[in-house]
Amino acid sequence: MTPARCTQPPSGKAAMAAAQYRAALPVIQTRRLVLRAPTLDDLPVWTTVCGESFGSSEQEAWTEFSYYTSGWLLHGHGLFTVTLKNDDQIAGFVLLGLEWDDREPELGYMFSAEHRKQGYATEACAAVRDFGFDLLGSGQFVSYVSRSNTRSNALARRLGASRDAAAESAFDADQRVWRYSEVQA
């Protein structure tokens, strides 16, 4: 399949500009992981994970990828690509960002099937949670999780989040809102 024009890597001065912009974004390192700015080279993994997790088409995955990476310019926070420190393999993605209907910044994540159940999500999300405390201040971000998503609800608990019943009242009965507070971390 030929990639869409919008997914072709930039060249010339545009490539240098893109590299400079990415270099200005934060890099977070943990014991086993490096969380860095996304690149177009990450798109195939993003597309695969979106397809497996949400049934997204390639076009939908591209739109979401672009949307979440633009958060860095629009809000000062956005999508991190999570790579393994030992071999730079992409394990998944963590977002501190805003979706179109979010009422406040959200901590979200998705990992490839082969990198689940290894503690990477907890390690990466804890690092982004702490980054969020520093950037946004205590209690100013949440995770929106479907009630039926037991793994994500358990992760929010492990990260020290508390359910926010008042915020949940604005959603349907299936939505959980987990609030992060520096005191609980």
C-alpha positions in Angstrom: 0.0 0.0 0.0 1.3 3.5 -0.9 1.2 5.8 2.1 -0.9 9.0 1.8 1.0 12.1 0.9 0.4 13.6 4.3 2.4 10.7 5.9 5.5 11.1 3.7 8.5 12.3 5.7 9.4 15.9 5.2 12.6 16.7 3.3 15.0 19.6 3.0 14.4 22.6 5.2 11.1 21.2 6.4 12.8 18.1 7.7 15.3 20.2 9.6 12.4 22.4 11.0 10.5 19.3 12.1 13.5 18.0 13.9 14.1 21.3 15.7 10.5 21.5 16.9 10.6 17.9 18.2 13.9 18.7 20.0 12.2 21.5 21.9 9.7 19.0 23.4 10.3 17.2 26.7 11.9 13.8 26.9 11.2 11.7 30.0 13.3 8.8 31.0 12.4 6.1 33.5 14.3 3.0 34.5 13.2 1.0 31.4 11.6 3.6 29.1 12.2 6.8 27.1 9.1 8.9 26.4 9.7 11.3 23.5 8.0 13.4 20.9 6.2 11.4 18.2 7.6 11.2 14.7 6.1 10.1 11.4 8.1 6.9 11.8 5.9 6.0 14.8 2.7 6.2 12.7 2.7 2.5 11.7 2.7 1.3 15.3 0.1 3.9 16.2 -2.1 2.7 13.3 -1.7 -0.9 14.4 -2.6 -0.2 18.0 -5.5 2.0 17.1 -6.8 -0.7 14.8 -6.5 -3.5 17.4 -7.8 -1.4 20.3 -10.6 0.7 18.6 -11.1 -0.7 15.1 -9.7 2.6 13.7 -9.1 2.8 9.9 -5.7 4.1 8.7 -7.3 7.5 7.9 -8.8 7.7 11.4 -5.5 6.7 13.0 -3.7 9.4 11.0 -6.3 12.0 12.1 -6.0 11.0 15.7 -2.2 10.9 15.6 -2.1 14.4 14.1 -4.7 15.7 16.6 -2.8 14.4 19.6 0.6 15.6 18.4 -0.8 19.1 17.7 -1.5 19.4 21.4 2.1 20.4 22.0 1.6 23.6 19.9 -2.0 24.3 21.1 -1.9 23.5 24.8 1.8 22.9 25.8 1.2 19.2 26.4 0.5 16.2 24.1 1.4 12.8 22.9 4.5 10.9 24.0 5.9 7.9 22.1 7.0 5.3 24.7 10.1 3.4 23.6 12.2 0.7 25.4 15.4 2.1 26.6 17.5 -0.9 25.6 16.5 -1.1 22.0 14.3 2.0 21.1 11.4 -0.4 20.2 8.0 1.4 20.4 6.0 0.0 23.3 3.1 2.4 23.1 1.9 5.9 23.6 0.9 8.1 26.6 -1.1 11.3 26.2 -1.4 14.3 28.5 -3.8 16.2 26.3 -7.3 17.3 25.4 -9.8 15.5 23.1 -12.4 17.7 21.5 -15.0 17.0 24.2 -12.7 16.8 27.3 -13.5 19.3 30.0 -9.9 19.3 31.3 -6.6 17.7 30.3 -6.6 13.9 30.2 -3.9 11.3 31.0 -4.5 8.4 28.5 -2.5 5.6 27.1 -2.4 2.7 24.7 0.2 0.0 24.3 0.9 -2.6 21.6 -0.4 -6.1 22.5 3.1 -7.5 22.9 4.0 -4.8 25.4 1.1 -5.2 27.7 1.2 -6.9 31.1 4.9 -6.0 31.6 4.4 -2.9 33.8 5.3 -0.5 31.0 1.9 1.4 31.1 2.2 1.9 34.8 5.8 3.1 34.5 5.2 5.4 31.6 1.9 6.8 33.0 3.4 7.5 36.4 6.2 9.5 34.7 3.7 11.5 32.6 1.5 12.0 35.7 4.4 13.5 37.5 5.3 15.6 34.5 1.6 16.8 34.5 1.8 17.7 38.2 4.8 20.0 37.4 3.3 21.4 34.3 -0.4 21.8 35.2 -0.5 21.8 39.0 -2.2 19.3 41.3 -5.7 18.0 40.5 -5.9 19.6 37.1 -6.0 16.5 35.0 -8.0 13.3 34.9 -8.4 10.0 33.1 -11.7 9.2 31.4 -12.3 5.5 31.4 -15.2 3.2 30.5 -16.6 1.4 33.4 -16.0 -1.9 31.6 -12.3 -1.3 31.0 -11.1 -3.0 34.1 -7.4 -2.8 33.2 -7.5 1.0 32.7 -9.5 1.5 35.9 -7.0 -0.6 37.8 -4.1 1.5 36.3 -5.7 4.7 37.4 -6.0 3.3 41.0 -2.3 2.2 40.9 -1.4 5.7 39.9 -3.1 7.1 42.9 -6.2 8.6 41.2 -9.5 8.9 42.9 -12.9 8.7 41.3 -14.6 12.1 40.9 -18.3 11.4 41.2 -19.2 15.1 40.6 -17.4 15.1 37.3 -18.9 11.7 36.4 -22.4 13.1 36.7 -21.8 15.1 33.5 -21.4 11.8 31.6 -23.4 8.7 30.9 -23.4 6.0 33.5 -20.6 4.1 31.8 -18.0 6.8 32.1 -15.5 6.9 35.0 -13.5 10.1 35.8 -10.3 9.5 37.7 -8.7 12.6 39.2 -5.0 12.9 39.9 -3.7 14.8 42.9 -0.1 15.3 43.9 -1.0 14.5 47.5 -2.0 10.9 46.4 1.0 10.3 44.2 
